[in-house]
Amino acid sequence: MLDGRWKSDIERRLRPIGTDLSRTGLTADHLTLVGMVMAVATAVAVANGALRLGVLLLVASALPDALDGAVAKASGTAGPRGSFFDSVADRVTDSLALGGIGWYLASEDGGHAALLPFAVMATAALISYERAKAESLGFTARGGLMERLERIVILGVGLFFEVLLIPVLWLMLSLSLVTAVQRFAKVWAQASAPAPVASRPRWRARRVARRRDPALRRRAYRSRRS
């Protein structure tokens, strides 16, 4: 939702920063790797109970992810390989953050609360898969109430205010399920729409008709002989 509304404006504002960073020799792949390293640090901090430090590290892991695209465009290296690497890194980063929360909840509260982050992780993976599969089939599946930007913002709130962590996870799970249903319905509607019928040239239609009708074939033959 936020990604769809603000993405173009954010990219426009980050373009000068990307240009400056590309001049230093920093590449988009470097930034993606830095983001993954910060995600590991986030998971370790949260798993050990340093939740507010985890918020800072979560933001620090999101910044390289926001800048790698701008650097790739500024340096002229944007392409399928970088897009693939970035998408995989995003999934790894999400899994690390939620895995760290699951470890923390298992250590502190025990019980079923530790399963909540993994339920959120599963629905987030489903949302990402729906988009990837839809785009591979030529459809679009963007949008929804809980995209990646929303997950990071809401998760940061839950980590900063520890008392809200469990309710925030329930909220993320609910909205992620709604988003998965929204994307499924969107792609289903696109796939169910009747495909446009390609119009054939008139000469080809006449030729097909002559092949099927013996009388028309004889008439065409006589016209060629005369």
Secondary structure as a PSIPRED ss2 file (coil, helix, strand):
# PSIPRED VFORMAT (PSIPRED V4.0)

   1 M C   1.000  0.000  0.000
   2 L H   0.000  1.000  0.000
   3 D H   0.000  1.000  0.000
   4 G H   0.000  1.000  0.000
   5 R H   0.000  1.000  0.000
   6 W H   0.000  1.000  0.000
   7 K H   0.000  1.000  0.000
   8 S H   0.000  1.000  0.000
   9 D H   0.000  1.000  0.000
  10 I H   0.000  1.000  0.000
  11 E H   0.000  1.000  0.000
  12 R H   0.000  1.000  0.000
  13 R H   0.000  1.000  0.000
  14 L H   0.000  1.000  0.000
  15 R H   0.000  1.000  0.000
  16 P H   0.000  1.000  0.000
  17 I H   0.000  1.000  0.000
  18 G H   0.000  1.000  0.000
  19 T H   0.000  1.000  0.000
  20 D H   0.000  1.000  0.000
  21 L H   0.000  1.000  0.000
  22 S H   0.000  1.000  0.000
  23 R H   0.000  1.000  0.000
  24 T C   1.000  0.000  0.000
  25 G C   1.000  0.000  0.000
  26 L C   1.000  0.000  0.000
  27 T C   1.000  0.000  0.000
  28 A H   0.000  1.000  0.000
  29 D H   0.000  1.000  0.000
  30 H H   0.000  1.000  0.000
  31 L H   0.000  1.000  0.000
  32 T H   0.000  1.000  0.000
  33 L H   0.000  1.000  0.000
  34 V H   0.000  1.000  0.000
  35 G H   0.000  1.000  0.000
  36 M H   0.000  1.000  0.000
  37 V H   0.000  1.000  0.000
  38 M H   0.000  1.000  0.000
  39 A H   0.000  1.000  0.000
  40 V H   0.000  1.000  0.000
  41 A H   0.000  1.000  0.000
  42 T H   0.000  1.000  0.000
  43 A H   0.000  1.000  0.000
  44 V H   0.000  1.000  0.000
  45 A H   0.000  1.000  0.000
  46 V H   0.000  1.000  0.000
  47 A H   0.000  1.000  0.000
  48 N C   1.000  0.000  0.000
  49 G C   1.000  0.000  0.000
  50 A C   1.000  0.000  0.000
  51 L H   0.000  1.000  0.000
  52 R H   0.000  1.000  0.000
  53 L H   0.000  1.000  0.000
  54 G H   0.000  1.000  0.000
  55 V H   0.000  1.000  0.000
  56 L H   0.000  1.000  0.000
  57 L H   0.000  1.000  0.000
  58 L H   0.000  1.000  0.000
  59 V H   0.000  1.000  0.000
  60 A H   0.000  1.000  0.000
  61 S H   0.000  1.000  0.000
  62 A H   0.000  1.000  0.000
  63 L H   0.000  1.000  0.000
  64 P H   0.000  1.000  0.000
  65 D H   0.000  1.000  0.000
  66 A H   0.000  1.000  0.000
  67 L H   0.000  1.000  0.000
  68 D H   0.000  1.000  0.000
  69 G H   0.000  1.000  0.000
  70 A H   0.000  1.000  0.000
  71 V H   0.000  1.000  0.000
  72 A H   0.000  1.000  0.000
  73 K H   0.000  1.000  0.000
  74 A H   0.000  1.000  0.000
  75 S H   0.000  1.000  0.000
  76 G C   1.000  0.000  0.000
  77 T C   1.000  0.000  0.000
  78 A C   1.000  0.000  0.000
  79 G C   1.000  0.000  0.000
  80 P H   0.000  1.000  0.000
  81 R H   0.000  1.000  0.000
  82 G H   0.000  1.000  0.000
  83 S H   0.000  1.000  0.000
  84 F H   0.000  1.000  0.000
  85 F H   0.000  1.000  0.000
  86 D H   0.000  1.000  0.000
  87 S H   0.000  1.000  0.000
  88 V H   0.000  1.000  0.000
  89 A H   0.000  1.000  0.000
  90 D H   0.000  1.000  0.000
  91 R H   0.000  1.000  0.000
  92 V H   0.000  1.000  0.000
  93 T H   0.000  1.000  0.000
  94 D H   0.000  1.000  0.000
  95 S H   0.000  1.000  0.000
  96 L H   0.000  1.000  0.000
  97 A H   0.000  1.000  0.000
  98 L H   0.000  1.000  0.000
  99 G H   0.000  1.000  0.000
 100 G H   0.000  1.000  0.000
 101 I H   0.000  1.000  0.000
 102 G H   0.000  1.000  0.000
 103 W H   0.000  1.000  0.000
 104 Y H   0.000  1.000  0.000
 105 L H   0.000  1.000  0.000
 106 A H   0.000  1.000  0.000
 107 S H   0.000  1.000  0.000
 108 E H   0.000  1.000  0.000
 109 D C   1.000  0.000  0.000
 110 G C   1.000  0.000  0.000
 111 G H   0.000  1.000  0.000
 112 H H   0.000  1.000  0.000
 113 A H   0.000  1.000  0.000
 114 A H   0.000  1.000  0.000
 115 L H   0.000  1.000  0.000
 116 L H   0.000  1.000  0.000
 117 P H   0.000  1.000  0.000
 118 F H   0.000  1.000  0.000
 119 A H   0.000  1.000  0.000
 120 V H   0.000  1.000  0.000
 121 M H   0.000  1.000  0.000
 122 A H   0.000  1.000  0.000
 123 T H   0.000  1.000  0.000
 124 A H   0.000  1.000  0.000
 125 A H   0.000  1.000  0.000
 126 L H   0.000  1.000  0.000
 127 I H   0.000  1.000  0.000
 128 S H   0.000  1.000  0.000
 129 Y H   0.000  1.000  0.000
 130 E H   0.000  1.000  0.000
 131 R H   0.000  1.000  0.000
 132 A H   0.000  1.000  0.000
 133 K H   0.000  1.000  0.000
 134 A H   0.000  1.000  0.000
 135 E H   0.000  1.000  0.000
 136 S H   0.000  1.000  0.000
 137 L C   1.000  0.000  0.000
 138 G C   1.000  0.000  0.000
 139 F C   1.000  0.000  0.000
 140 T C   1.000  0.000  0.000
 141 A C   1.000  0.000  0.000
 142 R C   1.000  0.000  0.000
 143 G C   1.000  0.000  0.000
 144 G C   1.000  0.000  0.000
 145 L C   1.000  0.000  0.000
 146 M C   1.000  0.000  0.000
 147 E C   1.000  0.000  0.000
 148 R H   0.000  1.000  0.000
 149 L H   0.000  1.000  0.000
 150 E H   0.000  1.000  0.000
 151 R H   0.000  1.000  0.000
 152 I H   0.000  1.000  0.000
 153 V H   0.000  1.000  0.000
 154 I H   0.000  1.000  0.000
 155 L H   0.000  1.000  0.000
 156 G H   0.000  1.000  0.000
 157 V H   0.000  1.000  0.000
 158 G H   0.000  1.000  0.000
 159 L H   0.000  1.000  0.000
 160 F H   0.000  1.000  0.000
 161 F C   1.000  0.000  0.000
 162 E H   0.000  1.000  0.000
 163 V H   0.000  1.000  0.000
 164 L H   0.000  1.000  0.000
 165 L H   0.000  1.000  0.000
 166 I H   0.000  1.000  0.000
 167 P H   0.000  1.000  0.000
 168 V H   0.000  1.000  0.000
 169 L H   0.000  1.000  0.000
 170 W H   0.000  1.000  0.000
 171 L H   0.000  1.000  0.000
 172 M H   0.000  1.000  0.000
 173 L H   0.000  1.000  0.000
 174 S H   0.000  1.000  0.000
 175 L H   0.000  1.000  0.000
 176 S H   0.000  1.000  0.000
 177 L H   0.000  1.000  0.000
 178 V H   0.000  1.000  0.000
 179 T H   0.000  1.000  0.000
 180 A H   0.000  1.000  0.000
 181 V H   0.000  1.000  0.000
 182 Q H   0.000  1.000  0.000
 183 R H   0.000  1.000  0.000
 184 F H   0.000  1.000  0.000
 185 A H   0.000  1.000  0.000
 186 K H   0.000  1.000  0.000
 187 V H   0.000  1.000  0.000
 188 W H   0.000  1.000  0.000
 189 A H   0.000  1.000  0.000
 190 Q H   0.000  1.000  0.000
 191 A H   0.000  1.000  0.000
 192 S H   0.000  1.000  0.000
 193 A C   1.000  0.000  0.000
 194 P C   1.000  0.000  0.000
 195 A C   1.000  0.000  0.000
 196 P C   1.000  0.000  0.000
 197 V C   1.000  0.000  0.000
 198 A C   1.000  0.000  0.000
 199 S C   1.000  0.000  0.000
 200 R C   1.000  0.000  0.000
 201 P C   1.000  0.000  0.000
 202 R H   0.000  1.000  0.000
 203 W H   0.000  1.000  0.000
 204 R H   0.000  1.000  0.000
 205 A H   0.000  1.000  0.000
 206 R H   0.000  1.000  0.000
 207 R H   0.000  1.000  0.000
 208 V H   0.000  1.000  0.000
 209 A H   0.000  1.000  0.000
 210 R H   0.000  1.000  0.000
 211 R H   0.000  1.000  0.000
 212 R H   0.000  1.000  0.000
 213 D C   1.000  0.000  0.000
 214 P H   0.000  1.000  0.000
 215 A H   0.000  1.000  0.000
 216 L H   0.000  1.000  0.000
 217 R H   0.000  1.000  0.000
 218 R H   0.000  1.000  0.000
 219 R H   0.000  1.000  0.000
 220 A H   0.000  1.000  0.000
 221 Y H   0.000  1.000  0.000
 222 R H   0.000  1.000  0.000
 223 S H   0.000  1.000  0.000
 224 R H   0.000  1.000  0.000
 225 R H   0.000  1.000  0.000
 226 S C   1.000  0.000  0.000
